[in-house]
């Protein structure tokens, strides 16, 4: 198995994309029906993990887009003097096919998303990375340094944020 990370190309055919199953119906439907048109329309950028040993099989992905949040949402974080609207990146979707679970590929994808966010902040205003965490993933994101913005909202998604300054250099 040879897993490779790259920018998603909506013109490319990725083996297994239409059969992608991360165990989450909304994410699976997004990959099958919305990923290609969303990237083509430049509503987000996607990055993928593929298995080159299996003809570039679609293994996992994430999507990022520009976003902003109200400064009042950052009350749990040290915010200092900030404008009312905080520019940030937003992690929209992330998933790893169940056939590739327990190989730390979700962590690999998130580390790449954090690196991309940090790099973006050096080119334009980007205070951090925002996401709406699935209830089962809150611990995963906390371990990466994310903070809950409104507390744990289980069984609903919980907004989470990490500032660029909190993103480790690893």
N, C-alpha and C positions, 0 to 999 in steps of 0.2 A: 504494500500500500504506500503510495506516494501522494501526500496531501499538499496541494499548492494553493496559495492565496493570491487573488487577483481582482482587478476591477471587473465588475459584471459588464458583459457586452450583450446588449439586448438583441443584436443581430446574430449572435452565435447560438447554436443549438447545444444545450447541455444535456448529456445523457441522464435520465432519471429525474429531470426537473418536474415533469408532469406526475411522477409517482412519489415525489418528495413527501415524507411523513415524519414530522418531528413530534407527533403526539398531540398537537394543538390545532384544532380544526380551523381557527381563524388564520393562523400563520400558514397552514397548508393551502388553504384557499387563496391567500394572497400570493403565494409562490406560483400557483398554477394559473391564476386568472389576472392578477394585477401587477405583478413585478415588472414584466416587460413593458406594458404601456406606461406605467408610472416613470420608469427610467427613460423611456423614449421621449416623454413629455417634459423631462428634466424637473420633475417634482421631487425627486430624490436621487441619490447616487447609491448604488449597491455594490457590495464587495462579496466575493464568493470563495468558498473552499471547494476544490474539485479533487477528485482522485484520478490522477493521470494514468495509473495502472489499469483503470476501468474506463478508458476513453473519455476522460474529463467528466466523470459522473458528478452531478450536483450533490455536494455533501452538506453544505451549510452556507449561510449568508447573513448579512445585515444590511439595513438601509439607513442612510443619514440624510437629513435635510436641515436647512436654515430654520430657525425658530426664534421665538422670543417668549419670555415669561414676565409676569408682573413682579416687580421687585418685592412686593409684599409677600410673595410666595417663598422668598428666601429667608423668612424670619428665623428659621432654625439654623441658618448658616451665618457666619460672620460676613456681613456685607458691607459695612462702612458706608461711604457716600456713593450711591449708585443712581442712575437715571430710573424713571418709573418703569420703563421697559428694558429688560436685560437681554442683549443678543446672545444666543447660544446655538449649539447644534442640538438636534433631536435624533435619538435612536428610535426609529419607527418600528422596525421589525428585526428579529434575530431568531434564527433557528438552526438546529443541527439534526439531520436525518437520524432516526432511531437506530439504524444499522451502524451508526458511527458514534453512538453514545459511549460515555465513560472513557473517552480518550482525550479529555480536556480541550476539545475543539471549541466549545462555547467560550471558554476562557481565552483561547487564542484569538477568536473573533473579537471579543470585547477589548483585549489589549490593543488590537489593531484599530478599533474604533476610537479608543482613547488617544492613541498616537496621532491619528488623523485629526481629531478634535484639537489637540495641542498644537499641531502644525498649522491648522486653520487659524488659530488664535494669533499666530505671529504674522498673518497676512491680512486679517480683518477682525473686526470686533467679534469676539466669541468668548464669553465669560465662563462657559463650561458646557457640560453635556446633560441634557434632560431626557428622561424616559418615563413611560408609564409601565411599571413592573407588574407582570403577572404575579398573582399571590404566591405561587410556588417558587418564584425566582427572587424574592426579596432578599433572602440570605445570601444568594449568589452575588447580587449587586452590592450589598453592604460590605461583603468581603473585598470588593474592588474599591471601596472608599465612598460609595454613594450614600447620601443621606435621604431619609424620607422627608418630604416637604410637608405633608399633611398627616403624618402618622400612618400606621398600618391600616388600610381601608378594606381588608379582606371581608368578603370574598371578591370585592371589586379590585380593579387595578389601582396601584398606589404610585403617585408621582414621586420621582426620585431625581436627585441632582448631584453632580460632582463639579466643583470648580476646576478650572484649568490649573490653578496653583496647587491643587490637591492630587493631580495626576502624577503618579510616580514615573521616574525616568526608566524603569525596567523595560 
